[in-house]
Amino acid sequence: REQTLNQLLVEMDGFDANDGVIVMAATNRADILDKALLRPGRFDRQVYVGLPDVKGREEILKVHTKNKPLGPDVSLKTIARSTAGFSGADLENLVNEAALLAARRGKKAITEPEIEEASVKVMMGPEKKSHVVTDDERRLVAYHETGHAITGYFSKHHDPVHQISIISRGGAGGYTMYLPEKDPSYVTKTAMFENIVSLLGGRVAEQLVLDDISTGASNDLQRATDTARAMVTRYGFSERMGPVVYGSDPEQTFLGRDFGQGKGYSESIASEIDNEIRDIVDEAYETARRLLTEHMDKLHAVANVLIEREKISGDEFRTLMEGGTLPPYDLSKGETARADTVQTPSESPVQEEEPKTETAVGPDQDRPEAQE
């Protein structure tokens, strides 16, 4: 390693002048680079390449759909809005997956159902078609996901529901996806608290309706606890602890990290932090319980439709929440058959293109997960 570093430094600023040569490099672990590389005259100008915003995602989608026929119902702007947190490689994979689906269905163009299914596949993984689910499990997952959706629906700053499903994908028995209305630069204290309320809504729904709880909420509990901890230790959102940052942020690897660094506060402070985290989570749990108790009729209505159809869109969810009813569902056709009736004007068939993977330049970041 030392020999490689020394040779690189010699090539960059050795005895021979190299006018007109610009040396560029990329890494997603700037925290472990030797400081000699970052001194003036070497890699002294650092450009942070993060995940694309909504405009950037739309432009990336234009590139990857350039040679693929799209149906009249496909809106790149809508796709860009619904893929917050996707990298360029993720968007390319999404388009390729949609093209594969359209080709397998014998369509002449990619339509909205293929885009929708490909987006879910990229985010949540493929469907577990061989997984046998009992009626009791279907009911549990339906109420769990409905609990997430309803608590989010009644939260002022929460993103609107995009889709709810009780179809097993990846490691999740179901999921609730949201459609961000914008890419926020900052997140408020209220928005973070409402996110915790929504995360806990699934477990609360299980407890209220089934009088029991399951292991399905484990990931929700972890994310709720992590969010509450960040509110207290990283963002100064706790009145008891004050506007103070406690400890270092292990996730900000781009800014550098000392692996040997301790937590930086006493055991008594750690105990106070734990108590404050518990208070935030408990308050959010009671808020979720109050919302679902007040709207128990809507909880049953949405869950029953979800049990019947397995998947509902955001518009269908909002129709049910507003007291409306959905048209009869044809069990013999299902979602796929109804989606295949979309007519497209294109005459050129979709060419199958295998999804490709690539390593994105920038820090390791995870996409915002759909609630399980």
Secondary structure, 3 states (H helix, E strand, C coil): CHHHHHHHHHHHHCCCCCCCCCCCCCCCCHHHCCHHHHCCCCCCCCCCCCCCCHHHHHHHHHHHCCCCCECCCCCHHHHHHHCCCCCHHHHHHHHHHHHHHHHHCCCCCECHHHHHHHHHHHHHCCECCCCCCCHHHHHHHHHHHHHHHHHHHCCCCCCCEEEEECCCECCECCEEEECCCCCCCCCCHHHHHHHHHHHHHHHHHHHHHHCCCCHHHHHHHHHHHHHHHHHHHCCCCCCCCCCCCCCCCCCCHHHCCCCCCCCCCCHHHHHHHHHHHHHHHHHHHHHHHHHHHHCHHHHHHHHHHHHHHCEEEHHHHHHHHCCCCCCCCCCCCHHHHHHCCCCCCCCCCCCCCCCCCCCCCCCCCCCCCCEC
